[in-house]
Amino acid sequence: MIRNPVPPTAEPAPAVYTLGTADGLQIQVSSHGGRWLSCRVPLPDGSRREAILGHTTAAEHLHEPGFFGAIVGRYANRLAGAAFTLDGRHHALPANEGANQLHGGPEGFDRRAWTVVDHGPRHLRLALHSPDGDQGYPGALDAEVEYRLDPAQPALTLRFGARVTAPCPVSLTSHPYFNLDGDAASVQEHRLRVAATAMLPVRADMIPTGELAAVQGTAFDLRQARRIGDGLGRDEPQLLLAGGYDHCYALDAGAARGELAAAELMAGDGRLAMRLYTDYPGLQVCSGNFVQNSRGRDGRPFRRHAGIALEPQFFPDAPNHPAWREQGCVLRPGQRLSRFMRLEFDA
């Protein structure tokens, strides 16, 4: 998911925090956008492998197109017509992808300076205040995200929290692009499994049609691990609309409760694997269809499909679908959003 480039401004350089140890899993997080900048995973031979795409410096993330590693919100993914109706009241939002809104709007949470609440060698907790009317959303919202490394294994848990002063759709997630081969080559040789028997078909503008479609017999059948390139190579209308995978999977019940892995990803060379757990009902899979519009750590444009995003979330456009709204995407005063994603690495 790529936005148009934002012209450089005189913003201060983001603060960058390093979590982990020199011989274990080590990540870097920026205060700007609560952004996950780097994920270096130890391999058995003593080397370390970078597992997510990034730019030359943290400051580059302020201006490069895309949402690389950012916390996105208030509402992750797309809202049709940049609007929703809640409790009989229509809310118009600023559009930033044609007539629709993507990832919270042109000045979403990925564009904000988050405040550090707590910081230790293995954890970082960030907070953000979003005032009433921010990007068209009703009520004030206070959000938190925590990055926490596991002391016993190479694993990272992100926890998303929020409270509101008025009823509002809220879906916070993290948007890294993974490449477990440790470079910016295509992820087509990676193998991916997703615990879902159904996915959400989309219209030409990438808004879900409102249906759930069985994955069986299609390029979207990832119930058994398959080479990503095998799916991308299939001539199916949904893949042609998006230029690859950019679709939400309806996770099976056990995966949506965090009891089973929602997704498993294996590097093309077989030397690194990752499992993703979450308690969100949906998982957006985006095969880096437009990452070539951004530049990597070497300053050169990424190759197309250089990374794959796996974004746990409420269904896209759920506020405009009464049945999907029941998943919990509408947060009300006195309630608290509390969701997680956990990544476990095996080398």
N, C-alpha and C positions, 0 to 999 in steps of 0.2 A: 504494500500500500504506500504510494508515493505522492507527496504533495508538491506543488510548484515551489521552486527555490525561493527562500526568503532573503531579501537584500541584507547585507551586513549592517549592523548597528553598533553603537558604542557601549554595548553591554559589558559588564565586568566578566573576567574569566571565571568559569564555574569552579567550585571547590570539588576536589576529587578525593575519595576515601578508598583506601586499600584494606580489604578484609582477608584473613587467612594467613598462612605461613609460607615461608620460602620453599618448603619441601612438600606442601600439601596443596589442596585446592585454594586458589587465590583469585579474588574478583576485585574489580574497581567499579565504583559507583559515583556518578556526578550529582551534585545538588541541583543542577539544571535539568528539569524533567524527571527527577528521580531516576536517572538513566543508568542502566547497566552497560558499562563501557567495555569491560574485558572479563574473560573467564578462562583462566589458565589451569588446565587439568594435568596432574602428574601421570606419567606413563611408567610402566615397569622398568624401562631402561634408564630411568633417571631424568629423562627429558620432560618438557612441559609443552602442552599443546593448547593453542588458543582455539576456543570452541564457538565464539560468536564473532560476527562481523562488526567492524568499527571503523572510525575515521582516524586521521593522523593525530589529532589532539582532541581533548574534550571540547574546546571552543569550536572546532569544526562542526560538531553536532548542532550548534545553534543555527547554522546556515545551510547545511547540506539538506537536500530534500529527503523525506522519509522519516520514519519514526524509530530508527535503530536503537533498541534497548530501552526506549522510553516507557514511563508509566502513562497510559492514555486514559482519558476520561473527560467530562463526567461519564459519558456513555461510550464504551469501546465499540468500534465497528460503525455500521451505517444506520442512519435514521432516514426513512423515505420522506422526500419533500422537505427535509430539514424542519420537521414539525412532529408534534404528537398531541393527543388530547387526553387529559387525565382529570377524572372527577368532573367531567363536563366542561372543562376549560381548555381552550386551544392554546398551545404554546408554539410560537414561531421562533426558529433558531437560525443563526447565520449559516449559510451553506458554504462548504469548502470542497465539494466534489460534485460538480455539476449542480443539479437542483437539490442534492442531498447533503446531509452532514456526515462527516467521517471523524471518528475518534474525538468527539467533543468540540469540534469547531476549529476555525482558523487560529484561535488562541486557546487551545485546549491545554490540559495539564502537562503535556509534553513540552510546552513553551514556557513553563513557569519555574521560578526559583523556589525550591522546596526548602523547608527549615529543618535543621538537624535537631531532633529531640533527644536522642541517645546514641552513643557510639562506643563500641568496644572492639577488641581484636577480631571478633568473629561476627559482629552484628552492627547494623546501622538502621536506625528508625528515623523516618522523615515524615514531616507533616506539611499540609497545605490548606490554606483557607480560601474558599471560593465564595465570593459574596452573592447575595440575592441578585438574580438577573444575569449573572455571569454567563456569557455565550447563549443567553436566552433562557436559561434554566431557572425554575422557580426555587425560591428559598436559598438560604446560605448553606454551604456544605463544608464540613471539616473532614479532610481525608488523611489517612496515615498509610504508610507502607513500611514494612520491615524486611530487610535482607538478613538472613541468619544462616551461617555455615554450621554444619554438623561437625562436632569434634571427633567423631569416631569413623567417619567415612567421607569420601568426596561427594558431598550433597549440599544443596542450597534450598532453603525454603523462603518464599516470599509470601507475606501475609498482607492482605488488603483490608482496610477498615474505613468506614465513613459514617457520619451522622448528618442529619439534615434538619432544617427548621420548617420545611414545608414538603409535602409529598413530591417526589422527584424520581425519575428513572436514574439509576446509578449502576454502572458496570465498569469496574476498574480492572485493568490487566497490565501485563508487561509485554513488550513487543521486541524481543531480541530476534535476530536472524541467526540460526545455528548453522555452522559448517564444522562437522566433527573431524574432517580431514586436516583442519588447521591451516587452511589457505583460502584463497578467494576463487578457487576453481568451482565449477558447477557441482551441485549436490546430487546430480542425477544418478550417481553411483551409490549414494546412500540408500539404505533400506529403512522403510518406515512402516510401523504398524499403528493403527488407531482402533480403539475399542468402541466401535460404533457400527450398528447395522443400518443406520439411516443418516442422510445428510440433507442440507437445505438447498434445493435448487434456487438459482437466482435469475432475475430478469437481465436485460441488456445493460441496465445501469447498476448491476451488482446488488440490487435489493432483493432479499428473499421473496419468493412467490407466495409464501405462506404454507407451502406443502412440506411434508417430509417424504423423501424418496429413498427407497431401499437401495443400498450400495451393491448388492449382489449382481454380478455379471457386468459391472461397469468399471471404469478407470478409478472410481472412488472406493472400490472394495479393498480396504486396507486391513481387514480383520486378521489376515496373515501378513507378516512382513513381506513387502515387495520392493523392488528397485524403483525409486522415484521416477527415473527416466522411462521405465516401462509404461507408467501411467501417463506421463507427459506426452509420450509418443502416440497416444491413441487419438483418433479423429472423432471426438465426441463434442456435441454442441456446447455443453457446460464448460469444458476446457477451453474451447475456442472463444467463448465470451470473455473469459478472464485472462486468457493468455497463459493458462496453466491452472494450478490449484489456487483458489482464493475463496474457499467455501467453509462454512461452519458444519461440523459434524455434531449430531445429537448423540451424546455419549451414552453408552449402555449404563444401566442403573448402578452397578457396582463401581464403575469408573467415575460416575458423576457424584458418588459419595466418598470418593477418595480411597476406597477399599482396594481397588485394582488399578494398575497403571492405565492411564488414559491413552498414552502413546509411548512407543519405543522407537528410538532412532539409532541406527548403526552407521558408523563411518564407512566410506567406500573402501578403505583399506582394511577394515575389520579390526582396527586396533583400539577403537574407542566406541562405547555405546552409552546411551542415556535413556532413562525412564522418567516420564512426567506423570505426576499425580496431581489431582485437583478435586475440589468439591463444587466447581461450576458445572452446569449442565451441557455447555457447548465447548467445542474446541475449533477455533479457526485455524485452518491449515493454508498457508500462503507460500507458494514455491518461489518467491523472489522474482516475480515476473517483470519487475521494473527496477530492480536494484542497480542495473547498469546506468541509471541516471545519477548515481551517487559514486563517490570515490572512497577507496579503501585506505588502510593504514599506510600503504605505499604511495598514496596520492593519485593513483590511477583509477579509472572507472572500474567498478566491479563487472565481472561477466554476468550475463543473464543467468538466473537461477543459481547465483553464488551462495545463497543461503535459504533456509526454510524457517518460516515463523510458525510457532505453535502457541496460540494465544487462548488460554482458558477464558471463558466469558459467558454471560447470558446471551441468548440468541440475538443476532443482529436484528434490528427493527422490532424487537419484542414489544416495546411500548405501544406499537400500532397493531398488535395482534393479541386480542383478549386472552386467548388460550395460553400463549407464551408468556404473557404478563404474570400468570400465576406461578411461574418459576421463582418469583421473588425479585424481579428487576426493579420494582417500584419500592423505594425506601420512604418510610413515613417517620415523622417526629416521634422520638421515643424508641425507635428501632435502630439497630446498628448493622451495617454491612460488615460481614466477617467471612472472607473467602481466602483460599490459599492456592498456591502452586508449589510443588516440590520437584526438584530435579536431582536425580541420583545418577552418578557417572560410574561406569565400569571400564577398566582398561586391562 
